[in-house]
């Protein structure tokens, strides 16, 4: 599971339905979070990343240092599903999405992730799963951070030799 986290002064997401533009989520100060779900992801990945997201200290304190989490900053989260975070661009010119979870599996984990976040005190808004959306935001800082649940798994890479 992969998150692209952007600290924002505001964010919103709209979808078109029946020739009308509908805002499905809107926040003031907080985080706009794009979430990609891989085939091998589980609820353990969602739990790990929800804890990371709620705890990451990327909001300024009274001295301007990034030292506060989303709850301490009084912010909200706008969560948007985005399978293209698992695009594989190594071959050819068209990205492949073999690593992304199939829609039914991704939707179940996406909903689990949303429910987990909503158990916190932080307000959570969302886009529409599998919809064509327009995301509007003003990135503050700019601060953009990528977190992947692969980080929690033991490394399969051999240790690097000291230089």
Secondary structure, 3 states (H helix, E strand, C coil): CEEEEEEEEEEEEEEEECCEEEEEEEECCEEEEEEECECCCCHHHHHHHHHHHHHCCCEECCCCCEEECCCCCCCEEEEEECHHHHCECCCCCCCECCCECCHHHHHHHHHHHHHHHHCCCCCEEECCCCCCEEEEEEEEEEEEEEEEHHHHCCCCCCCCCCC
